[in-house]
Amino acid sequence: MKFAALMTLKVNLQNCWEHKLKKLKKFDLLKVKEKLKMQESICDLNTVEADSQKCQTIQNELEQLLDAYNSNVDETAVNAFISNRHLMHKMLDQKEVVLNRLEFLENEKQAIIRQVAHSKVKSDTYHTRKVELNKRIKTERLKKNEDNFGQLKRQK
């Protein structure tokens, strides 16, 4: 009878330890998942930053072209004046499109930065939970070992 009780106690303890080890593994996997999300977000941020740099370069070149057209005050024929005005309006439209794109990219950068910060917080939370669970497991193991040692002393 005593043997059967000890065996069921042993099986219950093993199930408990397996459950706690599964929790540790789960925290490790969640931490890795968040790390991968963070790396993906950082790659997206780099892509958005590169696109933003290209748009900024285009906007600067359009500014220079518009300044060059505005500073040109020569007498020209009517048709040349009309075509120059048409070209200038097209460049102004393009400048507006580029400015809208830059604004959109800036919003995207801010969203990605928030996402990276959120992933970092989640990863840190998983790490602290894992550390707490490790401490609990170690204290329970020490307590169990002390109880077993105490039982062995009593039996002698």
Buried (B, 14 or more C-beta within 10 A) or exposed (E): EEEEEEEEEEEEEEEEBEEBEEBBEBBEEBBEBBBEBBEBBBEBBEEBBEBBEEBBEBBEEBEEBBEEEEEEEEEEEEEEEEEEEEEBEEBEEBBEBBEEBBEBBEEBBEBBEEBBEBBEEBBEBBBEBBEEBEEEBEEBEEEEEEEEEEEEEEEE
